[in-house]
Amino acid sequence: MKLQIKVDDATGVIVDAKFKTFGCGSAIASSSLATEWVKGRTVDQAMEIKNTDIVQELALPPIKIHCSVLAEDAIKAAVDDYKKKKSGSVAKATASGKPA
Amino acid sequence: MAYSDKVVDHYNHPRNVGSFAKDDAAVGTGSWAPLNAAT
């Protein structure tokens, strides 16, 4: 499962999202839904999406809960990656070339 | 066990399939094995 977000640097709003998932129907549906939900949210709002929201929306059975957990984790990992990149570029700009 | 209509709909018509350039500063990537190895 890979989930990517594209963020407007000025506003912190997720303007676009893409995913690639090789997995069961529930994993594909969870990540597909996740990309729909994060669009238009700020990165902080995206962090508030819970796997239980996905479970409820898709009516996932208990045995498929982990698919929604993967999707929630993928959102969080994508946001973390974006924030890390952003703070990295800020650090680079202010730390006179020293690696962070 | 049956998948709900919404799961089937997303499965048949997945939204937002694809990828962005991973190195783009405006892009955040979250991924899980085994896809990590492939991309």
Backbone of each chain as nested JSON, in Angstrom:
{
  "chains": [
    {"id": "A", "residues": [
      {"number": 1, "name": "MET", "atoms": {"N": [0.849, -1.196, 0.0], "CA": [0.0, 0.0, 0.0], "C": [0.88, 1.24, 0.0]}},
      {"number": 2, "name": "LYS", "atoms": {"N": [0.654, 2.115, -0.959], "CA": [1.382, 3.386, -0.978], "C": [0.371, 4.512, -1.105]}},
      {"number": 3, "name": "LEU", "atoms": {"N": [0.484, 5.472, -0.223], "CA": [-0.435, 6.61, -0.263], "C": [0.384, 7.892, -0.268]}},
      {"number": 4, "name": "GLN", "atoms": {"N": [0.104, 8.735, -1.232], "CA": [0.86, 9.986, -1.345], "C": [-0.081, 11.186, -1.284]}},
      {"number": 5, "name": "ILE", "atoms": {"N": [0.411, 12.237, -0.678], "CA": [-0.358, 13.478, -0.632], "C": [0.467, 14.594, -1.259]}},
      {"number": 6, "name": "LYS", "atoms": {"N": [-0.243, 15.511, -1.91], "CA": [0.42, 16.707, -2.433], "C": [-0.145, 17.896, -1.672]}},
      {"number": 7, "name": "VAL", "atoms": {"N": [0.749, 18.652, -1.065], "CA": [0.325, 19.684, -0.127], "C": [0.669, 21.076, -0.655]}},
      {"number": 8, "name": "ASP", "atoms": {"N": [-0.284, 21.992, -0.49], "CA": [-0.015, 23.397, -0.781], "C": [0.804, 23.955, 0.379]}},
      {"number": 9, "name": "ASP", "atoms": {"N": [2.051, 24.327, 0.106], "CA": [2.963, 24.752, 1.17], "C": [2.434, 25.955, 1.94]}},
      {"number": 10, "name": "ALA", "atoms": {"N": [1.768, 26.855, 1.237], "CA": [1.326, 28.089, 1.867], "C": [0.203, 27.853, 2.872]}},
      {"number": 11, "name": "THR", "atoms": {"N": [-0.724, 26.961, 2.541], "CA": [-1.912, 26.777, 3.375], "C": [-1.883, 25.489, 4.188]}},
      {"number": 12, "name": "GLY", "atoms": {"N": [-1.036, 24.546, 3.809], "CA": [-1.026, 23.25, 4.493], "C": [-2.186, 22.366, 4.092]}},
      {"number": 13, "name": "VAL", "atoms": {"N": [-2.9, 22.748, 3.022], "CA": [-4.046, 21.964, 2.565], "C": [-3.585, 20.906, 1.563]}},
      {"number": 14, "name": "ILE", "atoms": {"N": [-4.119, 19.71, 1.721], "CA": [-3.807, 18.629, 0.792], "C": [-4.633, 18.84, -0.478]}},
      {"number": 15, "name": "VAL", "atoms": {"N": [-3.943, 19.142, -1.575], "CA": [-4.647, 19.479, -2.801], "C": [-4.902, 18.26, -3.67]}},
      {"number": 16, "name": "ASP", "atoms": {"N": [-4.097, 17.218, -3.486], "CA": [-4.3, 16.014, -4.289], "C": [-3.736, 14.817, -3.53]}},
      {"number": 17, "name": "ALA", "atoms": {"N": [-4.227, 13.641, -3.88], "CA": [-3.76, 12.419, -3.224], "C": [-3.828, 11.261, -4.203]}},
      {"number": 18, "name": "LYS", "atoms": {"N": [-2.867, 10.355, -4.088], "CA": [-2.829, 9.185, -4.973], "C": [-2.501, 7.953, -4.142]}},
      {"number": 19, "name": "PHE", "atoms": {"N": [-2.925, 6.811, -4.615], "CA": [-2.561, 5.579, -3.915], "C": [-2.306, 4.454, -4.907]}},
      {"number": 20, "name": "LYS", "atoms": {"N": [-1.53, 3.505, -4.433], "CA": [-1.332, 2.242, -5.152], "C": [-1.396, 1.146, -4.113]}},
      {"number": 21, "name": "THR", "atoms": {"N": [-2.272, 0.226, -4.294], "CA": [-2.4, -0.854, -3.322], "C": [-2.521, -2.19, -4.04]}},
      {"number": 22, "name": "PHE", "atoms": {"N": [-1.65, -3.115, -3.665], "CA": [-1.817, -4.49, -4.098], "C": [-2.291, -5.265, -2.881]}},
      {"number": 23, "name": "GLY", "atoms": {"N": [-3.546, -5.63, -2.878], "CA": [-4.051, -6.314, -1.694], "C": [-5.489, -6.709, -1.9]}},
      {"number": 24, "name": "CYS", "atoms": {"N": [-6.13, -7.054, -0.824], "CA": [-7.51, -7.512, -0.92], "C": [-8.429, -6.329, -1.208]}},
      {"number": 25, "name": "GLY", "atoms": {"N": [-9.664, -6.642, -1.523], "CA": [-10.651, -5.614, -1.85], "C": [-10.785, -4.578, -0.747]}},
      {"number": 26, "name": "SER", "atoms": {"N": [-10.714, -5.023, 0.498], "CA": [-10.877, -4.094, 1.618], "C": [-9.711, -3.127, 1.71]}},
      {"number": 27, "name": "ALA", "atoms": {"N": [-8.508, -3.613, 1.422], "CA": [-7.336, -2.739, 1.481], "C": [-7.4, -1.701, 0.363]}},
      {"number": 28, "name": "ILE", "atoms": {"N": [-7.826, -2.147, -0.819], "CA": [-7.96, -1.218, -1.947], "C": [-9.037, -0.18, -1.648]}},
      {"number": 29, "name": "ALA", "atoms": {"N": [-10.164, -0.646, -1.151], "CA": [-11.261, 0.283, -0.843], "C": [-10.86, 1.246, 0.266]}},
      {"number": 30, "name": "SER", "atoms": {"N": [-10.146, 0.75, 1.282], "CA": [-9.734, 1.611, 2.402], "C": [-8.801, 2.72, 1.929]}},
      {"number": 31, "name": "SER", "atoms": {"N": [-7.826, 2.355, 1.079], "CA": [-6.885, 3.382, 0.64], "C": [-7.524, 4.312, -0.387]}},
      {"number": 32, "name": "SER", "atoms": {"N": [-8.423, 3.771, -1.211], "CA": [-9.145, 4.611, -2.169], "C": [-9.974, 5.651, -1.43]}},
      {"number": 33, "name": "LEU", "atoms": {"N": [-10.684, 5.185, -0.414], "CA": [-11.499, 6.095, 0.404], "C": [-10.613, 7.115, 1.111]}},
      {"number": 34, "name": "ALA", "atoms": {"N": [-9.46, 6.661, 1.611], "CA": [-8.56, 7.551, 2.332], "C": [-8.107, 8.709, 1.442]}},
      {"number": 35, "name": "THR", "atoms": {"N": [-7.801, 8.414, 0.168], "CA": [-7.358, 9.497, -0.723], "C": [-8.491, 10.491, -0.953]}},
      {"number": 36, "name": "GLU", "atoms": {"N": [-9.728, 9.982, -0.998], "CA": [-10.86, 10.899, -1.171], "C": [-11.009, 11.798, 0.051]}},
      {"number": 37, "name": "TRP", "atoms": {"N": [-10.834, 11.207, 1.214], "CA": [-11.08, 11.944, 2.454], "C": [-10.015, 12.977, 2.753]}},
      {"number": 38, "name": "VAL", "atoms": {"N": [-8.755, 12.717, 2.408], "CA": [-7.702, 13.662, 2.787], "C": [-7.707, 14.904, 1.897]}},
      {"number": 39, "name": "LYS", "atoms": {"N": [-8.237, 14.769, 0.682], "CA": [-8.241, 15.923, -0.226], "C": [-9.083, 17.047, 0.352]}},
      {"number": 40, "name": "GLY", "atoms": {"N": [-8.514, 18.246, 0.365], "CA": [-9.232, 19.402, 0.867], "C": [-9.033, 19.625, 2.355]}},
      {"number": 41, "name": "ARG", "atoms": {"N": [-8.446, 18.622, 3.04], "CA": [-8.148, 18.805, 4.461], "C": [-6.745, 19.364, 4.609]}},
      {"number": 42, "name": "THR", "atoms": {"N": [-6.49, 19.995, 5.761], "CA": [-5.111, 20.35, 6.064], "C": [-4.404, 19.079, 6.53]}},
      {"number": 43, "name": "VAL", "atoms": {"N": [-3.073, 19.117, 6.577], "CA": [-2.336, 17.935, 7.012], "C": [-2.718, 17.548, 8.443]}},
      {"number": 44, "name": "ASP", "atoms": {"N": [-2.989, 18.554, 9.278], "CA": [-3.363, 18.238, 10.657], "C": [-4.748, 17.602, 10.727]}},
      {"number": 45, "name": "GLN", "atoms": {"N": [-5.659, 18.085, 9.881], "CA": [-6.995, 17.468, 9.843], "C": [-6.922, 16.04, 9.318]}},
      {"number": 46, "name": "ALA", "atoms": {"N": [-5.999, 15.805, 8.384], "CA": [-5.848, 14.462, 7.833], "C": [-5.399, 13.483, 8.911]}},
      {"number": 47, "name": "MET", "atoms": {"N": [-4.606, 13.979, 9.862], "CA": [-4.129, 13.123, 10.954], "C": [-5.276, 12.667, 11.853]}},
      {"number": 48, "name": "GLU", "atoms": {"N": [-6.4, 13.362, 11.775], "CA": [-7.526, 13.026, 12.653], "C": [-8.391, 11.898, 12.099]}},
      {"number": 49, "name": "ILE", "atoms": {"N": [-8.125, 11.492, 10.859], "CA": [-8.911, 10.393, 10.28], "C": [-8.568, 9.1, 11.019]}},
      {"number": 50, "name": "LYS", "atoms": {"N": [-9.611, 8.44, 11.521], "CA": [-9.399, 7.207, 12.295], "C": [-9.801, 5.991, 11.463]}},
      {"number": 51, "name": "ASN", "atoms": {"N": [-9.106, 4.905, 11.709], "CA": [-9.461, 3.689, 10.976], "C": [-10.907, 3.279, 11.249]}},
      {"number": 52, "name": "THR", "atoms": {"N": [-11.409, 3.642, 12.432], "CA": [-12.798, 3.287, 12.74], "C": [-13.779, 4.047, 11.847]}},
      {"number": 53, "name": "ASP", "atoms": {"N": [-13.387, 5.251, 11.408], "CA": [-14.236, 5.987, 10.456], "C": [-14.329, 5.216, 9.147]}},
      {"number": 54, "name": "ILE", "atoms": {"N": [-13.183, 4.675, 8.724], "CA": [-13.135, 3.911, 7.474], "C": [-13.949, 2.62, 7.612]}},
      {"number": 55, "name": "VAL", "atoms": {"N": [-13.794, 1.955, 8.754], "CA": [-14.545, 0.721, 9.012], "C": [-16.043, 0.981, 8.898]}},
      {"number": 56, "name": "GLN", "atoms": {"N": [-16.453, 2.098, 9.5], "CA": [-17.874, 2.43, 9.513], "C": [-18.388, 2.743, 8.109]}},
      {"number": 57, "name": "GLU", "atoms": {"N": [-17.614, 3.562, 7.378], "CA": [-18.034, 3.974, 6.034], "C": [-18.145, 2.777, 5.104]}},
      {"number": 58, "name": "LEU", "atoms": {"N": [-17.19, 1.855, 5.21], "CA": [-17.152, 0.727, 4.272], "C": [-17.832, -0.519, 4.833]}},
      {"number": 59, "name": "ALA", "atoms": {"N": [-18.302, -0.435, 6.085], "CA": [-18.935, -1.591, 6.736], "C": [-18.019, -2.813, 6.667]}},
      {"number": 60, "name": "LEU", "atoms": {"N": [-16.744, -2.608, 7.058], "CA": [-15.792, -3.714, 7.023], "C": [-16.092, -4.704, 8.147]}},
      {"number": 61, "name": "PRO", "atoms": {"N": [-16.008, -5.997, 7.858], "CA": [-16.198, -7.001, 8.904], "C": [-14.958, -7.059, 9.796]}},
      {"number": 62, "name": "PRO", "atoms": {"N": [-15.088, -7.592, 11.013], "CA": [-13.972, -7.6, 11.972], "C": [-12.679, -8.172, 11.399]}},
      {"number": 63, "name": "ILE", "atoms": {"N": [-12.78, -9.175, 10.55], "CA": [-11.572, -9.825, 10.033], "C": [-10.806, -8.908, 9.077]}},
      {"number": 64, "name": "LYS", "atoms": {"N": [-11.437, -7.829, 8.611], "CA": [-10.795, -6.908, 7.664], "C": [-10.449, -5.558, 8.289]}},
      {"number": 65, "name": "ILE", "atoms": {"N": [-10.511, -5.481, 9.603], "CA": [-10.207, -4.218, 10.281], "C": [-8.781, -3.763, 9.983]}},
      {"number": 66, "name": "HIS", "atoms": {"N": [-7.857, -4.736, 9.894], "CA": [-6.449, -4.363, 9.708], "C": [-6.232, -3.579, 8.415]}},
      {"number": 67, "name": "CYS", "atoms": {"N": [-7.097, -3.798, 7.417], "CA": [-6.976, -3.05, 6.155], "C": [-7.178, -1.553, 6.408]}},
      {"number": 68, "name": "SER", "atoms": {"N": [-8.149, -1.236, 7.263], "CA": [-8.406, 0.167, 7.558], "C": [-7.278, 0.75, 8.404]}},
      {"number": 69, "name": "VAL", "atoms": {"N": [-6.672, -0.098, 9.259], "CA": [-5.541, 0.359, 10.072], "C": [-4.369, 0.729, 9.161]}},
      {"number": 70, "name": "LEU", "atoms": {"N": [-4.136, -0.101, 8.146], "CA": [-3.07, 0.196, 7.179], "C": [-3.312, 1.54, 6.514]}},
      {"number": 71, "name": "ALA", "atoms": {"N": [-4.566, 1.797, 6.138], "CA": [-4.886, 3.053, 5.454], "C": [-4.648, 4.242, 6.385]}},
      {"number": 72, "name": "GLU", "atoms": {"N": [-5.084, 4.115, 7.652], "CA": [-4.853, 5.206, 8.606], "C": [-3.348, 5.431, 8.781]}},
      {"number": 73, "name": "ASP", "atoms": {"N": [-2.608, 4.338, 8.945], "CA": [-1.158, 4.454, 9.115], "C": [-0.5, 5.064, 7.886]}},
      {"number": 74, "name": "ALA", "atoms": {"N": [-1.02, 4.732, 6.705], "CA": [-0.448, 5.269, 5.467], "C": [-0.654, 6.778, 5.395]}},
      {"number": 75, "name": "ILE", "atoms": {"N": [-1.83, 7.244, 5.811], "CA": [-2.081, 8.689, 5.847], "C": [-1.076, 9.349, 6.78]}},
      {"number": 76, "name": "LYS", "atoms": {"N": [-0.938, 8.785, 7.983], "CA": [-0.046, 9.382, 8.987], "C": [1.407, 9.37, 8.505]}},
      {"number": 77, "name": "ALA", "atoms": {"N": [1.804, 8.268, 7.865], "CA": [3.171, 8.179, 7.356], "C": [3.41, 9.208, 6.262]}},
      {"number": 78, "name": "ALA", "atoms": {"N": [2.401, 9.414, 5.413], "CA": [2.537, 10.387, 4.326], "C": [2.663, 11.8, 4.894]}},
      {"number": 79, "name": "VAL", "atoms": {"N": [1.84, 12.112, 5.895], "CA": [1.904, 13.436, 6.52], "C": [3.257, 13.632, 7.216]}},
      {"number": 80, "name": "ASP", "atoms": {"N": [3.696, 12.585, 7.934], "CA": [4.997, 12.664, 8.612], "C": [6.127, 12.904, 7.612]}},
      {"number": 81, "name": "ASP", "atoms": {"N": [6.051, 12.192, 6.481], "CA": [7.081, 12.33, 5.453], "C": [7.105, 13.759, 4.916]}},
      {"number": 82, "name": "TYR", "atoms": {"N": [5.899, 14.289, 4.663], "CA": [5.814, 15.662, 4.162], "C": [6.393, 16.645, 5.176]}},
      {"number": 83, "name": "LYS", "atoms": {"N": [6.01, 16.468, 6.454], "CA": [6.488, 17.393, 7.493], "C": [8.005, 17.302, 7.662]}},
      {"number": 84, "name": "LYS", "atoms": {"N": [8.499, 16.068, 7.572], "CA": [9.944, 15.866, 7.708], "C": [10.676, 16.594, 6.584]}},
      {"number": 85, "name": "LYS", "atoms": {"N": [10.16, 16.431, 5.362], "CA": [10.775, 17.119, 4.217], "C": [10.751, 18.617, 4.409]}},
      {"number": 86, "name": "LYS", "atoms": {"N": [9.601, 19.099, 4.883], "CA": [9.415, 20.531, 5.019], "C": [10.37, 21.091, 6.071]}},
      {"number": 87, "name": "SER", "atoms": {"N": [10.441, 20.451, 7.24], "CA": [11.328, 20.942, 8.292], "C": [12.778, 20.795, 7.855]}},
      {"number": 88, "name": "GLY", "atoms": {"N": [13.053, 19.757, 7.063], "CA": [14.397, 19.565, 6.537], "C": [14.821, 20.709, 5.645]}},
      {"number": 89, "name": "SER", "atoms": {"N": [13.891, 21.151, 4.784], "CA": [14.258, 22.223, 3.857], "C": [14.38, 23.548, 4.596]}},
      {"number": 90, "name": "VAL", "atoms": {"N": [13.571, 23.724, 5.633], "CA": [13.687, 24.939, 6.444], "C": [15.016, 24.931, 7.182]}},
      {"number": 91, "name": "ALA", "atoms": {"N": [15.349, 23.765, 7.76], "CA": [16.6, 23.658, 8.501], "C": [17.788, 23.94, 7.59]}},
      {"number": 92, "name": "LYS", "atoms": {"N": [17.703, 23.407, 6.384], "CA": [18.787, 23.604, 5.436], "C": [18.953, 25.079, 5.107]}},
      {"number": 93, "name": "ALA", "atoms": {"N": [17.814, 25.771, 4.999], "CA": [17.857, 27.169, 4.616], "C": [18.401, 28.046, 5.735]}},
      {"number": 94, "name": "THR", "atoms": {"N": [18.219, 27.592, 6.988], "CA": [18.604, 28.461, 8.108], "C": [19.894, 28.015, 8.796]}},
      {"number": 95, "name": "ALA", "atoms": {"N": [20.331, 26.785, 8.547], "CA": [21.468, 26.264, 9.316], "C": [22.791, 26.39, 8.563]}},
      {"number": 96, "name": "SER", "atoms": {"N": [22.83, 27.286, 7.64], "CA": [24.041, 27.589, 6.873], "C": [24.759, 26.335, 6.387]}},
      {"number": 97, "name": "GLY", "atoms": {"N": [23.982, 25.45, 5.784], "CA": [24.573, 24.309, 5.096], "C": [24.901, 23.119, 5.964]}},
      {"number": 98, "name": "LYS", "atoms": {"N": [24.769, 23.25, 7.278], "CA": [25.048, 22.089, 8.126], "C": [23.886, 21.106, 8.064]}},
      {"number": 99, "name": "PRO", "atoms": {"N": [24.199, 19.837, 7.975], "CA": [23.114, 18.861, 7.923], "C": [22.356, 18.799, 9.256]}},
      {"number": 100, "name": "ALA", "atoms": {"N": [21.039, 18.632, 9.169], "CA": [20.214, 18.622, 10.384], "C": [20.462, 17.352, 11.187]}}
    ]},
    {"id": "B", "residues": [
      {"number": 1, "name": "MET", "atoms": {"N": [-19.036, -14.445, 4.19], "CA": [-18.801, -13.012, 4.353], "C": [-18.935, -12.319, 3.002]}},
      {"number": 2, "name": "ALA", "atoms": {"N": [-19.634, -11.236, 2.963], "CA": [-19.769, -10.491, 1.711], "C": [-19.215, -9.086, 1.901]}},
      {"number": 3, "name": "TYR", "atoms": {"N": [-18.586, -8.582, 0.862], "CA": [-18.128, -7.201, 0.904], "C": [-19.334, -6.276, 0.76]}},
      {"number": 4, "name": "SER", "atoms": {"N": [-19.259, -5.149, 1.422], "CA": [-20.336, -4.172, 1.286], "C": [-20.294, -3.56, -0.115]}},
      {"number": 5, "name": "ASP", "atoms": {"N": [-21.415, -2.965, -0.504], "CA": [-21.484, -2.329, -1.83], "C": [-20.403, -1.269, -1.995]}},
      {"number": 6, "name": "LYS", "atoms": {"N": [-20.098, -0.564, -0.899], "CA": [-19.101, 0.517, -1.002], "C": [-17.712, -0.044, -1.275]}},
      {"number": 7, "name": "VAL", "atoms": {"N": [-17.385, -1.168, -0.618], "CA": [-16.089, -1.803, -0.88], "C": [-16.02, -2.242, -2.341]}},
      {"number": 8, "name": "VAL", "atoms": {"N": [-17.07, -2.874, -2.813], "CA": [-17.095, -3.348, -4.198], "C": [-16.986, -2.175, -5.169]}},
      {"number": 9, "name": "ASP", "atoms": {"N": [-17.656, -1.077, -4.835], "CA": [-17.613, 0.096, -5.709], "C": [-16.195, 0.676, -5.782]}},
      {"number": 10, "name": "HIS", "atoms": {"N": [-15.536, 0.785, -4.628], "CA": [-14.161, 1.295, -4.63], "C": [-13.232, 0.325, -5.359]}},
      {"number": 11, "name": "TYR", "atoms": {"N": [-13.529, -0.967, -5.19], "CA": [-12.691, -1.983, -5.849], "C": [-12.828, -1.891, -7.366]}},
      {"number": 12, "name": "ASN", "atoms": {"N": [-14.052, -1.729, -7.825], "CA": [-14.29, -1.667, -9.276], "C": [-13.948, -0.304, -9.863]}},
      {"number": 13, "name": "HIS", "atoms": {"N": [-14.072, 0.726, -9.047], "CA": [-13.787, 2.088, -9.51], "C": [-12.892, 2.784, -8.507]}},
      {"number": 14, "name": "PRO", "atoms": {"N": [-11.645, 2.337, -8.388], "CA": [-10.76, 2.949, -7.392], "C": [-10.502, 4.417, -7.721]}},
      {"number": 15, "name": "ARG", "atoms": {"N": [-10.546, 5.242, -6.69], "CA": [-10.32, 6.682, -6.874], "C": [-8.833, 6.975, -6.702]}},
      {"number": 16, "name": "ASN", "atoms": {"N": [-8.359, 7.906, -7.519], "CA": [-7.019, 8.48, -7.283], "C": [-5.893, 7.447, -7.311]}},
      {"number": 17, "name": "VAL", "atoms": {"N": [-5.957, 6.535, -8.263], "CA": [-4.863, 5.586, -8.415], "C": [-3.704, 6.281, -9.128]}},
      {"number": 18, "name": "GLY", "atoms": {"N": [-2.497, 6.008, -8.664], "CA": [-1.329, 6.572, -9.331], "C": [-0.284, 6.965, -8.326]}},
      {"number": 19, "name": "SER", "atoms": {"N": [0.635, 7.808, -8.768], "CA": [1.666, 8.249, -7.83], "C": [2.219, 9.61, -8.242]}},
      {"number": 20, "name": "PHE", "atoms": {"N": [2.824, 10.266, -7.263], "CA": [3.518, 11.535, -7.503], "C": [5.013, 11.28, -7.447]}},
      {"number": 21, "name": "ALA", "atoms": {"N": [5.774, 12.252, -7.885], "CA": [7.228, 12.161, -7.754], "C": [7.581, 12.207, -6.269]}},
      {"number": 22, "name": "LYS", "atoms": {"N": [8.293, 11.163, -5.813], "CA": [8.573, 11.036, -4.387], "C": [9.473, 12.158, -3.879]}},
      {"number": 23, "name": "ASP", "atoms": {"N": [10.291, 12.708, -4.768], "CA": [11.265, 13.723, -4.354], "C": [10.692, 15.134, -4.31]}},
      {"number": 24, "name": "ASP", "atoms": {"N": [9.462, 15.294, -4.807], "CA": [8.821, 16.607, -4.778], "C": [8.648, 17.045, -3.323]}},
      {"number": 25, "name": "ALA", "atoms": {"N": [9.098, 18.263, -3.011], "CA": [9.042, 18.743, -1.624], "C": [7.608, 18.882, -1.127]}},
      {"number": 26, "name": "ALA", "atoms": {"N": [6.661, 19.023, -2.037], "CA": [5.264, 19.188, -1.634], "C": [4.544, 17.856, -1.482]}},
      {"number": 27, "name": "VAL", "atoms": {"N": [5.262, 16.753, -1.697], "CA": [4.642, 15.428, -1.679], "C": [5.09, 14.651, -0.437]}},
      {"number": 28, "name": "GLY", "atoms": {"N": [4.119, 14.073, 0.241], "CA": [4.413, 13.172, 1.353], "C": [4.041, 11.762, 0.957]}},
      {"number": 29, "name": "THR", "atoms": {"N": [4.912, 10.8, 1.286], "CA": [4.677, 9.415, 0.885], "C": [4.617, 8.498, 2.103]}},
      {"number": 30, "name": "GLY", "atoms": {"N": [3.571, 7.714, 2.163], "CA": [3.48, 6.691, 3.211], "C": [3.286, 5.352, 2.541]}},
      {"number": 31, "name": "SER", "atoms": {"N": [4.185, 4.407, 2.794], "CA": [4.038, 3.127, 2.112], "C": [4.425, 1.97, 3.008]}},
      {"number": 32, "name": "TRP", "atoms": {"N": [3.883, 0.814, 2.684], "CA": [4.068, -0.38, 3.492], "C": [4.525, -1.524, 2.634]}},
      {"number": 33, "name": "ALA", "atoms": {"N": [5.401, -2.342, 3.194], "CA": [5.864, -3.546, 2.507], "C": [4.668, -4.415, 2.176]}},
      {"number": 34, "name": "PRO", "atoms": {"N": [4.755, -5.219, 1.094], "CA": [5.929, -5.448, 0.287], "C": [6.06, -4.477, -0.876]}},
      {"number": 35, "name": "LEU", "atoms": {"N": [5.167, -3.471, -0.935], "CA": [5.202, -2.549, -2.057], "C": [6.477, -1.713, -2.031]}},
      {"number": 36, "name": "ASN", "atoms": {"N": [7.02, -1.497, -0.825], "CA": [8.242, -0.699, -0.667], "C": [9.353, -1.181, -1.587]}},
      {"number": 37, "name": "ALA", "atoms": {"N": [9.505, -2.495, -1.604], "CA": [10.592, -3.073, -2.38], "C": [10.388, -2.844, -3.872]}},
      {"number": 38, "name": "ALA", "atoms": {"N": [9.131, -2.788, -4.278], "CA": [8.839, -2.727, -5.7], "C": [8.936, -1.321, -6.26]}},
      {"number": 39, "name": "THR", "atoms": {"N": [8.856, -0.31, -5.402], "CA": [8.805, 1.047, -5.942], "C": [10.014, 1.87, -5.527]}}
    ]}
  ]
}
